[in-house]
């Protein structure tokens, strides 16, 4: 089960979704005590999570405190599963209503995780169904929470297969080894389990058939997705690692080189990752002469005609010389390639004196710059959850914190698109807000390089791919260290830099064509409420039935 998700094994994931939890539930019935069953389930699921979240043990840049967070999360998730297992009876099969209540209970647990501190959205059990393109399509109906509901539902019915009443088949058949004694109730239980387990795949076949090839005449975009492939110590000046730091001008040279080598002359959209370069967007870091020299070397003299107006936020006069900013280079790229540019930078509002982890949108023929502020910030690293954590942050050189954004943003260009920054991509309701706001394309800027040589990039990417299917819209991802990819509205990967694990740590670029074709989905219509409301109803029905049964027994006993 620890390997039963696509980030580990696409082969084992379908088995985990179909019967993995049921096998454990059957085995833990050897414990007669409810208390022992609770602790057995807690320990088992904590170990499963310890494997699947093992990327958190990559503490080179996070520090040892992340191991405490890792342990806390695995134990906390284990306790949740232990509480779920208390719903199982000590003997006998589960009624259909009880199976529905079991799945509902877990679904509400996963939903509640979204709202604790910055929320925890990794590792929903429904990820097991995302390993196959067919079952992945089921996310278009109920979202990832619906996938989790279905995994527990399927395992609940699989659990019933272990309880087979002794009702013989006809005597004339029971004499043959090919016809063992099997009850009709067992056959029914098997049929229900097979039907429920197969349903997401059948839904996927139908969904692909309906939407594949639709809107063939939809507008197409040529996009350039940049992956710089830098370690944190190379990207930003870290105490004790200053020798590894690459100056910002050389980081820009790296990006310009990738774009020039990819012959990205005819692109419509250039995407750079979260925190693409260090320091604020409008901070005057470079002399005009050094900036233009680098541009000349990497893009040629033609690019000098794309130099933006030497005024804020692109340039600032300092005594007798002009200094330019990150905005200068981003705008120059937009004008030179005649393309929109979206990139992640730290932003600073001088009027409010607040900092933001932001995405900026530059247009080739307009001076307007649009900004989106990241809404889900990471505790300690990006915001201060508790005052006592300030000293911990200072130990890692973190003295300033970001202000969270407060709304989704749709950038208006050739095709309207919304942006998610890093961790936000894992929250289905946040991504849906942008799509509901009119976005026809989803863009993610991310930076998973804080956990080098781990499975985080793959697990993060799998969650992003789900967002494309849930919302029926193509997805573009640019990551500093992977996974940088283009995904269509049905979750199919069109192009990718890096394949997970160590292969992500490369510098690269994707130049590919993507269709703007998008479609409405049931999940887009009702969001998480589409599964939350039925879950509450199933739980209430199960509790009401139990209460009425108790009243009936009391009345009969009198």
C-alpha positions in Angstrom: 0.0 0.0 0.0 2.9 2.4 0.7 3.8 2.1 -3.0 0.1 2.2 -4.2 0.1 5.6 -5.8 1.3 6.7 -9.2 4.3 8.6 -7.8 5.6 5.2 -6.7 4.1 2.5 -8.8 1.4 2.9 -11.5 1.1 -0.9 -11.5 0.3 -1.3 -7.8 -2.0 1.7 -7.5 -5.1 0.1 -9.1 -4.8 -2.8 -6.7 -4.5 -0.5 -3.8 -7.6 1.3 -5.0 -9.6 -1.9 -5.5 -8.7 -4.0 -2.4 -5.6 -2.8 -0.5 -7.5 -1.3 2.4 -9.9 -4.3 2.6 -7.1 -6.7 3.0 -5.8 -4.8 5.9 -9.2 -4.5 7.5 -9.6 -8.2 7.3 -6.3 -8.9 8.9 -6.8 -6.5 11.8 -10.0 -8.3 12.8 -7.7 -10.7 14.7 -7.8 -8.1 17.4 -11.0 -8.6 19.5 -10.5 -5.3 21.3 -11.7 -2.1 19.6 -8.8 -0.2 21.2 -6.3 -2.7 19.7 -7.9 -2.4 16.3 -7.7 1.4 16.5 -4.0 1.4 17.3 -3.3 -1.3 14.7 -5.0 0.8 12.0 -3.2 3.9 13.2 0.2 2.4 13.1 -0.4 0.7 9.7 -1.6 3.8 8.0 1.1 6.0 9.6 3.7 3.6 8.0 2.0 3.9 4.6 2.1 7.6 4.9 5.7 7.5 6.0 6.6 5.8 2.7 4.5 8.1 0.5 5.6 11.3 2.3 9.2 10.2 2.5 10.2 13.2 0.3 9.9 15.2 3.5 13.1 13.5 4.8 15.1 15.4 2.2 16.2 18.0 4.8 19.3 19.5 3.2 17.6 22.9 2.7 14.7 22.6 5.1 16.7 21.7 8.2 16.0 19.0 10.8 12.8 20.6 12.0 11.1 19.2 8.8 11.6 15.7 10.3 9.4 16.7 13.2 6.7 17.9 10.8 7.0 14.7 8.9 6.5 12.6 12.0 3.6 14.7 13.1 1.9 14.4 9.8 2.3 10.7 9.5 1.0 10.1 13.0 -1.9 12.5 12.5 -3.0 10.8 9.3 -2.6 7.5 11.0 -5.0 8.6 13.8 -7.5 9.6 11.2 -7.4 6.2 9.6 -7.6 4.6 13.0 -10.8 6.5 13.7 -12.2 5.4 10.4 -11.5 1.7 11.2 -13.6 2.0 14.4 -16.7 2.1 12.1 -16.0 -1.4 10.9 -17.8 -4.2 12.8 -15.9 -6.9 14.7 -17.6 -9.6 12.6 -20.0 -10.0 9.7 -20.3 -8.0 6.4 -21.1 -4.3 6.1 -24.5 -3.1 4.9 -24.6 -0.9 1.8 -25.5 2.1 3.9 -22.6 1.4 6.3 -20.2 1.2 3.4 -21.5 4.5 2.1 -21.1 6.0 5.6 -17.5 4.7 5.8 -16.6 6.3 2.5 -18.4 9.5 3.5 -16.6 9.7 6.9 -13.2 9.5 5.2 -14.1 12.0 2.5 -15.0 14.6 5.1 -11.8 13.9 6.9 -9.8 14.6 3.8 -11.8 17.8 3.1 -11.2 19.1 6.6 -7.4 18.8 6.1 -7.6 21.7 3.6 -8.3 24.1 6.4 -5.8 23.4 9.1 -3.1 26.1 9.1 -2.0 26.3 5.5 -3.9 23.1 4.8 -2.6 19.6 3.9 -3.7 18.5 0.5 -1.1 15.8 -0.4 -1.8 12.1 -0.4 -5.6 11.8 -0.7 -6.3 8.0 -1.0 -8.0 8.8 -4.3 -4.6 9.3 -5.9 -4.5 5.6 -6.5 -7.2 6.0 -9.2 -5.1 8.6 -11.0 -2.5 6.1 -12.1 -4.6 5.1 -15.1 -5.8 7.6 -17.7 -9.2 5.9 -17.7 -9.9 6.0 -14.0 -8.3 9.5 -13.9 -11.3 10.8 -15.9 -13.6 10.1 -13.0 -12.1 13.2 -11.3 -14.2 15.3 -13.8 -17.3 14.2 -12.0 -16.5 14.5 -8.3 -12.9 15.8 -8.1 -10.2 14.2 -6.1 -12.4 13.9 -3.0 -14.8 11.9 -5.1 -11.9 9.6 -6.1 -11.1 9.1 -2.4 -14.8 8.4 -1.7 -14.8 5.8 -4.4 -11.6 4.1 -3.2 -13.0 3.6 0.3 -16.4 2.6 -1.1 -14.7 -0.1 -3.3 -12.7 -1.4 -0.4 -15.8 -1.5 1.8 -17.4 -3.8 -0.7 -14.2 -5.8 -1.1 -14.2 -6.3 2.7 -17.6 -8.0 2.4 -16.1 -10.7 0.2 -14.4 -12.2 3.3 -17.8 -13.1 4.8 -19.5 -15.8 2.8 -22.6 -17.5 4.2 -22.7 -21.3 3.7 -25.4 -21.8 1.2 -24.6 -24.7 -1.2 -25.0 -24.8 -4.9 -27.2 -27.5 -6.4 -26.1 -31.0 -5.3 -25.6 -32.2 -8.9 -22.9 -29.5 -9.4 -21.3 -29.5 -6.0 -19.7 -32.9 -6.7 -17.4 -31.3 -9.3 -14.2 -29.5 -8.2 -15.0 -26.7 -10.6 -18.1 -25.9 -8.7 -17.2 -25.3 -5.0 -19.8 -24.5 -2.5 -20.5 -20.8 -2.9 -23.5 -18.9 -1.6 -25.6 -16.7 -3.8 -24.9 -13.9 -1.3 -21.2 -14.3 -2.0 -21.8 -14.1 -5.7 -23.8 -11.0 -5.2 -21.1 -9.4 -3.0 -18.5 -10.3 -5.7 -20.7 -8.7 -8.4 -21.2 -5.5 -6.4 -17.4 -5.2 -5.8 -16.5 -5.8 -9.4 -19.1 -3.3 -10.7 -18.0 -0.6 -8.2 -14.3 -1.2 -8.9 -14.8 -1.1 -12.7 -17.1 2.0 -12.7 -14.4 4.7 -12.8 -12.7 2.9 -15.7 -16.0 2.6 -17.6 -16.7 6.3 -16.9 -13.3 7.1 -18.3 -13.9 5.3 -21.5 -17.1 7.2 -22.0 -15.6 10.5 -21.0 -12.7 10.2 -23.4 -15.0 9.1 -26.2 -17.2 12.2 -25.7 -14.5 14.8 -25.3 -11.5 13.4 -27.3 -11.2 15.3 -30.6 -13.9 17.8 -29.8 -13.3 21.4 -30.8 -10.7 20.4 -33.3 -10.8 24.0 -34.7 -10.0 25.5 -31.3 -7.3 28.1 -31.2 -3.8 26.7 -30.6 -1.0 28.3 -28.6 2.7 27.8 -29.0 4.2 27.9 -25.6 7.7 27.9 -24.1 8.0 26.5 -20.6 11.3 27.1 -19.0 13.0 25.0 -16.3 16.2 26.6 -15.0 17.2 23.5 -13.0 18.9 25.4 -10.1 19.4 24.3 -6.5 18.2 26.7 -3.8 21.8 27.6 -2.9 22.4 28.5 -6.6 19.2 30.5 -6.9 19.3 32.6 -3.7 22.1 33.7 -1.3 21.9 31.2 1.6 24.0 31.7 4.7 26.9 29.2 4.7 26.4 28.5 0.9 27.3 31.8 -0.7 29.9 30.3 -2.9 27.2 28.4 -4.8 25.1 31.5 -5.4 24.7 32.4 -9.1 24.4 36.2 -9.6 20.9 37.2 -10.9 22.4 38.5 -14.2 23.8 35.0 -14.9 20.5 33.4 -14.0 18.9 35.6 -16.6 21.6 34.6 -19.1 20.6 31.0 -18.4 17.0 31.7 -19.2 17.8 33.7 -22.3 20.2 31.0 -23.5 17.4 28.3 -23.1 15.0 30.5 -25.1 17.4 31.2 -27.9 18.6 27.6 -28.2 14.9 26.4 -28.4 14.3 28.8 -31.4 11.4 30.2 -29.5 10.8 32.9 -32.1 7.2 32.1 -32.8 5.8 31.5 -29.3 2.6 33.0 -28.0 3.3 32.5 -24.3 6.5 32.1 -22.3 6.2 30.7 -18.8 8.9 31.0 -16.1 8.6 29.3 -12.7 7.8 30.5 -9.2 10.4 32.8 -7.8 12.1 32.7 -11.1 14.9 34.9 -9.8 15.9 36.3 -6.4 14.9 39.7 -5.0 11.9 41.9 -5.8 10.6 42.5 -9.4 11.2 46.2 -9.4 14.5 46.2 -7.4 17.3 48.0 -9.4 19.9 45.2 -9.5 21.7 45.6 -12.8 23.5 48.4 -14.6 21.9 49.2 -18.0 25.2 48.5 -19.8 25.7 45.1 -18.3 22.0 44.2 -19.0 22.2 45.2 -22.7 25.5 43.5 -23.1 24.1 40.2 -21.9 21.0 40.6 -24.2 23.3 41.3 -27.1 25.4 38.2 -26.5 22.4 35.8 -26.0 19.8 37.2 -28.4 21.7 39.4 -30.9 21.4 43.0 -31.9 17.8 42.6 -33.0 16.8 42.2 -29.3 18.1 45.6 -28.4 15.1 47.0 -30.3 12.9 45.5 -27.7 14.4 47.4 -24.8 11.5 48.7 -22.7 11.0 52.3 -21.7 13.7 53.3 -19.2 11.2 54.2 -16.4 9.8 52.4 -13.4 9.2 49.5 -12.9 11.7 48.6 -15.7 14.5 51.1 -14.8 15.4 53.6 -12.1 17.8 56.5 -12.3 20.5 56.3 -9.7 22.8 59.3 -9.4 24.4 59.5 -12.9 23.5 56.0 -14.2 20.4 54.0 -14.9 19.8 50.7 -13.1 17.3 48.1 -14.5 15.2 45.5 -12.8 13.8 42.0 -13.4 10.8 43.7 -15.0 13.1 45.1 -17.6 14.2 41.6 -18.8 10.7 40.1 -18.6 9.3 43.0 -20.7 12.1 42.7 -23.1 11.4 39.0 -23.6 7.7 39.8 -24.3 8.6 42.5 -26.9 11.4 40.5 -28.6 9.4 37.3 -29.0 6.1 39.1 -29.4 4.7 36.8 -26.7 3.0 37.1 -23.4 5.2 36.3 -20.5 4.1 35.0 -17.1 6.7 34.6 -14.4 7.0 34.3 -10.6 8.8 37.1 -8.6 8.7 38.5 -5.2 6.6 41.6 -5.2 6.6 44.6 -2.8 3.8 47.1 -2.3 5.6 50.2 -1.0 2.3 51.9 -0.2 1.2 49.1 2.1 4.8 48.0 2.9 3.9 44.4 2.3 5.6 41.6 0.4 4.0 39.0 -1.9 4.9 35.8 -3.6 3.4 36.8 -6.9 3.0 35.9 -10.6 3.3 38.7 -13.1 1.8 38.9 -16.6 3.6 41.0 -19.3 2.1 41.8 -22.7 4.2 42.6 -25.7 2.2 45.6 -26.9 1.0 47.0 -23.7 2.6 48.7 -20.7 0.1 47.1 -18.4 1.5 44.5 -15.9 -1.0 42.3 -14.1 -0.2 40.6 -10.8 -1.6 37.6 -8.9 -0.6 37.0 -5.3 -0.2 33.5 -3.9 -3.0 32.7 -1.4 -1.8 29.5 0.3 1.5 30.3 2.0 3.8 27.8 3.7 4.2 28.2 7.5 7.6 29.5 8.7 9.0 29.7 5.2 6.4 32.2 3.8 4.3 33.3 6.7 4.5 33.2 10.5 1.8 31.0 11.9 2.7 31.6 15.6 4.9 34.2 17.2 7.0 31.5 18.9 8.0 30.3 15.4 9.9 33.6 14.7 13.1 32.4 16.3 12.9 29.2 14.2 12.5 31.2 11.1 15.4 33.5 12.0 17.7 30.4 12.4 17.2 29.9 8.6 17.7 33.5 7.7 14.0 34.2 7.3 13.2 37.7 8.7 10.5 38.9 6.3 7.2 37.2 5.5 4.7 37.3 2.6 1.1 38.6 2.8 -1.4 36.2 1.3 -3.5 37.1 -1.7 -7.3 37.1 -1.3 -8.7 36.1 -4.7 -8.3 34.2 -7.9 -7.1 36.2 -10.9 -7.7 35.6 -14.6 -5.0 37.1 -16.9 -6.5 38.5 -20.1 -4.4 37.9 -23.2 -4.8 35.9 -26.3 -6.4 33.2 -24.2 -7.6 33.9 -20.7 -5.7 31.9 -18.1 -5.5 31.6 -14.3 -2.4 31.0 -12.3 -1.6 28.8 -9.3 1.6 29.2 -7.5 3.3 26.0 -6.2 1.3 24.4 -3.3 -1.9 26.1 -4.4 -2.2 23.7 -7.3 -2.9 20.9 -4.9 -6.2 22.5 -3.6 -9.0 21.7 -6.1 -11.4 24.4 -5.0 -8.8 27.1 -5.5 -8.0 26.1 -9.0 -11.7 25.8 -9.8 -12.2 29.5 -8.8 -10.0 30.6 -11.6 -11.7 28.4 -14.1 -15.1 29.7 -12.9 -13.8 33.2 -13.4 -13.4 32.6 -17.1 -10.0 31.0 -17.5 -9.7 28.6 -20.5 -6.2 27.6 -19.5 -4.5 26.7 -16.2 -0.9 27.7 -15.5 1.1 26.6 -12.6 4.4 28.2 -11.5 6.2 26.0 -9.0 9.5 25.5 -7.2 10.1 22.0 -5.7 13.8 22.4 -5.4 13.7 22.6 -1.6 13.4 18.8 -1.5 16.2 17.7 -3.9 16.4 14.1 -5.1 13.0 13.2 -3.8 9.6 12.1 -5.2 7.9 15.4 -4.4 8.1 16.7 -8.0 6.2 13.6 -9.3 3.6 13.7 -6.6 3.1 17.4 -7.0 2.7 16.9 -10.8 0.2 14.1 -10.4 -2.0 16.5 -8.3 -1.7 19.2 -10.9 -2.7 16.8 -13.7 -5.9 16.0 -11.7 -6.8 19.7 -11.8 -6.8 19.7 -15.6 -9.3 16.8 -15.7 -11.4 18.2 -12.9 -11.8 21.5 -14.7 -11.7 20.3 -18.3 -8.9 22.7 -19.2 -5.3 22.3 -20.4 -2.5 22.9 -17.9 0.9 24.4 -18.4 3.5 23.9 -15.6 6.9 25.6 -15.2 9.0 24.3 -12.4 12.4 25.5 -11.3 13.5 21.8 -11.0 10.6 19.9 -12.5 8.2 18.7 -13.4 7.8 21.2 -16.3 5.0 19.9 -18.6 2.1 20.6 -20.9 -1.1 18.6 -20.2 -4.3 18.6 -22.2 -7.8 18.9 -20.7 -8.1 15.1 -20.4 -4.9 14.7 -18.4 -2.7 13.5 -21.2 0.9 14.7 -21.1 1.8 16.4 -24.3 5.4 17.3 -23.5 7.6 17.1 -20.4 11.0 18.0 -19.0 12.0 15.4 -16.5 10.3 12.2 -15.5 10.4 12.2 -11.7 13.2 11.6 -9.2 16.8 12.5 -10.2 15.9 13.1 -13.8 14.1 16.3 -12.9 17.3 18.1 -12.0 18.0 19.3 -15.5 18.0 22.6 -17.1 15.6 22.5 -20.1 12.8 24.1 -22.1 9.6 22.8 -23.8 8.4 24.5 -26.9 5.1 22.9 -27.9 1.7 23.6 -29.3 -1.3 23.2 -27.1 -5.0 23.5 -28.0 -7.1 25.9 -26.1 -10.0 23.4 -26.3 -11.7 23.2 -23.0 -15.0 21.8 -21.7 -17.4 22.0 -18.8 -17.3 19.2 -16.3 -19.7 18.2 -13.5 -17.0 19.1 -11.0 -16.7 22.5 -12.5 -20.5 22.9 -11.9 -20.7 21.8 -8.2 -17.1 21.7 -7.0 -16.4 19.8 -3.7 -20.1 20.2 -2.7 -21.0 17.6 -5.2 -19.5 14.9 -3.0 -19.6 16.7 0.4 -23.4 17.0 0.4 -24.1 13.3 -0.4 -21.4 12.4 2.2 -23.2 14.3 4.9 -26.5 12.8 3.9 -25.1 9.2 4.0 -23.6 9.8 7.4 -26.8 11.2 8.8 -28.8 8.4 7.3 -26.5 5.8 8.9 -26.7 7.5 12.3 -30.5 7.8 12.1 -30.8 4.2 11.2 -28.7 3.2 14.1 -30.7 5.3 16.5 -34.0 4.0 15.2 -32.7 0.4 15.5 -31.8 1.1 19.1 -35.2 2.5 19.8 -36.9 -0.5 18.1 -34.8 -3.0 20.2 -35.6 -1.1 23.4 -39.3 -1.1 22.5 -39.4 -4.8 21.6 -37.4 -5.6 24.8 -40.1 -4.0 26.9 
